[in-house]
């Protein structure tokens, strides 16, 4: 059974689970596909905002930016030993040198060329509409909840995933 909420506490809990993870799989609709094929790419999250939005650094000429310019709908998935998260929303490309510089890190230096001054480095902001997450408390608790949910054995009232509508 999915638990639904939009309370401030639920939004806070969902963003806490997300902010415990760095690497995300960002899924876009492939702009080069006539069939609506989905494409996923790993990205390192630069910022998890309190309202569920997330920010990434990307290259302006990348496939992800091409896809988003054609279709703003995206999904961001996170996974750890303790939790799984699926963030649905829309994305926008932000071309602001100050924001790129603020988000730049030594990790960005390893994966992106030119530094924060390079005009080809831009910010990708995902505006979350909703987030669904499982777990977040402990590895064992998450494994037990997931196994029960998959097996359809939820007789003792354990909850399944939590769905949160974001502001």
C-alpha distance (Angstrom), angle and dihedral (degrees) to the residues before:
residue distance angle dihedral
X1 . . .
X2 3.82 . .
X3 3.79 117.7 .
X4 3.84 112.0 -141.9
X5 3.79 125.5 -158.1
X6 3.78 144.1 150.1
X7 3.81 99.2 -174.9
X8 3.79 120.9 130.9
X9 3.82 89.1 -112.1
X10 3.81 91.5 53.5
X11 3.82 91.8 49.0
X12 3.80 89.9 48.4
X13 3.83 91.9 49.2
X14 3.82 92.0 48.6
X15 3.80 93.2 49.6
X16 3.83 90.6 47.4
X17 3.81 90.2 55.1
X18 3.83 91.0 47.7
X19 3.79 94.6 45.8
X20 3.80 90.5 57.3
X21 3.82 88.1 68.8
X22 3.80 130.3 64.6
X23 3.80 111.3 -176.9
X24 3.78 115.7 66.5
X25 3.78 134.7 -177.8
X26 3.80 106.8 -131.7
X27 3.80 113.0 -158.2
X28 3.81 121.0 -158.8
X29 3.78 135.7 171.2
X30 3.82 105.6 -99.9
X31 3.83 107.0 -113.6
X32 3.81 90.6 -153.6
X33 3.79 94.1 55.7
X34 3.78 123.1 91.3
X35 3.82 90.1 -163.7
X36 3.81 99.5 57.5
X37 3.79 93.5 -107.6
X38 3.81 113.5 -175.1
X39 3.80 121.5 -129.6
X40 3.82 126.1 -164.8
X41 3.78 127.2 -159.7
X42 3.81 131.9 -178.8
X43 3.79 114.3 -117.3
X44 3.79 133.0 174.3
X45 3.79 112.2 -122.7
X46 3.81 112.7 -126.5
X47 3.81 97.7 -174.0
X48 3.80 136.2 11.7
X49 3.82 106.6 -159.9
X50 3.81 123.4 -149.9
X51 3.80 92.7 -113.2
X52 3.83 93.4 56.4
X53 3.79 97.6 -96.8
X54 3.81 117.5 133.6
X55 3.81 132.4 -157.8
X56 3.80 129.8 -149.4
X57 3.80 134.3 179.9
X58 3.83 113.2 -124.8
X59 3.80 139.9 163.0
X60 3.81 116.5 -97.7
X61 3.82 91.2 -133.2
X62 3.82 94.7 48.4
X63 3.78 125.4 119.5
X64 3.79 90.9 -115.8
X65 3.82 91.6 60.2
X66 3.82 90.8 46.4
X67 3.81 89.8 51.8
X68 3.81 93.9 48.1
X69 3.78 93.4 49.0
X70 3.82 87.1 57.0
X71 3.83 97.2 41.7
X72 3.81 124.8 10.4
X73 3.83 95.2 -160.4
X74 3.82 113.0 108.9
X75 3.77 142.5 160.0
X76 3.80 125.6 -147.5
X77 3.81 117.3 -158.7
X78 3.79 126.4 -166.9
X79 3.78 127.6 -175.0
X80 3.78 133.7 -176.3
X81 3.77 137.0 156.7
X82 3.82 88.1 -90.5
X83 3.81 105.6 38.1
X84 3.78 150.0 11.2
X85 3.80 122.9 -145.3
X86 3.81 133.4 -170.0
X87 3.82 115.6 -170.4
X88 3.82 116.2 -170.4
X89 3.78 122.2 -165.6
X90 3.77 148.4 97.1
X91 3.78 129.7 -65.7
X92 3.76 135.4 -142.7
X93 3.78 133.3 -170.9
X94 3.81 113.2 -126.6
X95 3.79 116.7 -159.4
X96 3.80 101.7 -166.4
X97 3.83 120.0 133.4
X98 3.82 92.8 -156.5
X99 3.81 92.2 54.4
X100 3.81 92.3 45.7
X101 3.83 89.7 50.4
X102 3.82 91.8 47.7
X103 3.82 91.2 52.0
X104 3.81 96.5 41.4
X105 3.80 116.3 113.8
X106 3.78 140.2 166.6
X107 3.81 86.7 -93.8
X108 3.80 89.9 58.3
X109 3.81 88.8 52.6
X110 3.81 89.4 59.3
X111 3.80 95.4 52.5
X112 3.80 105.8 27.8
X113 3.77 132.1 56.1
X114 3.78 129.8 -130.5
X115 3.78 102.9 21.1
X116 3.79 127.4 -110.7
X117 3.81 92.3 -49.3
X118 3.82 92.3 62.4
X119 3.83 107.5 106.2
X120 3.82 89.6 -146.2
X121 3.82 90.5 66.9
X122 3.80 110.0 85.8
X123 3.79 139.4 162.8
X124 3.78 123.3 -104.6
X125 3.80 111.2 -155.9
X126 3.79 120.3 -166.9
X127 3.79 113.0 -156.7
X128 3.79 104.0 -152.6
X129 3.81 118.3 -138.1
X130 3.79 95.3 178.0
X131 3.78 139.7 -7.3
X132 3.78 128.5 -153.9
X133 3.78 118.4 -164.6
X134 3.76 139.9 174.8
X135 3.78 124.1 -157.1
X136 3.76 125.1 -16.0
X137 3.79 100.5 161.9
X138 3.80 105.9 77.3
X139 3.77 140.9 -17.6
X140 3.81 94.1 -117.0
X141 3.81 94.3 44.5
X142 3.80 92.1 49.5
X143 3.82 92.1 47.5
X144 3.82 92.2 50.4
X145 3.84 93.4 46.3
X146 3.81 91.5 47.7
X147 3.81 93.8 47.5
X148 3.82 91.4 50.4
X149 3.80 91.8 47.5
X150 3.81 93.3 49.1
X151 3.81 91.5 46.3
X152 3.81 91.6 47.0
X153 3.82 91.4 -121.8
X154 3.76 104.8 135.0
X155 3.83 97.4 133.2
X156 3.79 95.7 126.7
X157 3.80 93.9 59.2
X158 3.80 99.0 -102.5
X159 3.76 108.0 159.3
X160 3.74 125.4 -122.3
X161 3.79 125.2 -147.2
X162 3.78 121.6 -23.0
X163 3.82 118.4 -128.9
X164 3.81 116.2 -158.7
X165 3.80 125.4 -171.6
X166 3.80 106.7 -142.9
X167 3.81 125.8 -140.1
